[in-house]
Amino acid sequence: MRSEQEIFDDLGSLCTSRGYIHALAAICLRDNFLAFEDRLTADDLLPWYSEKCLIRTEITTLIGLMMREPINFAPLELKVISDYIKQSEVLLDELHQAIIITGSNVILSKRSKEPKFNPFMLGKILREAILYASESAYHFQYRDLAPRRYRKDAAWLLNNKGIDLGICREICLGVAELLSERLVDTIHSFRTNFSENPTILSGFTFSCNELANRISQPEKNVRAIVEAFAMPINESNSTFTSLHAFNAAYAYPFIRKEDDDFIMLQPYGISEAL
């Protein structure tokens, strides 16, 4: 089996490929959004309990790797998008297996020398459980507790950064609602406007003006917050060189597309970042 770093590097090369963001948007639609009619049932949820679905940690890894270079938005044919998705799944699965084997080898090595060795004392063994564990909190907990948690910083943030914590909370809610509706409209548009280069990316795209109107707040305040949670211009996630390195995609969940267009691939991300 290949080393974890070799697999990670291959994944990085894939994520910076031409137009990869379109495949990433398709993955996010498939694994982060649930479609149902009238009423949500247990049967609607069952497909999500599958090893075929990528978890948010894996998707954020893909986003972070894509952010290591300027993002290429070139349109792609459906077959190329499909190939990108399959390659991503194969490499992520291979990466997962490499992490498991690394931990297992450490346990075997330690126990051969120390029969009473406690495997829960080493990070190399705990990495798999940490990386693939369930979420630490629900998105609404992050969203609603943030203004209370940082209330003593509220005046400084508003006066020095133009960031209103109350509006931050509304943005977390408003952007999720806005994009949910936009995704539905984008999917429906395929019925009449299907092209050779289909993309769901427009369903994840919004402007500060649209978001401000959505939550009935001044655009300048909304823009200040969106800018704070987007990678600064001319910077990249270049230090994300291994799975255990810091991934700026967690800190900057909004992706710049054009002057006033931003992309939000995982609505959970902005609540967690806040």
Disulfide bonds with the S-S distance in Angstrom:
none
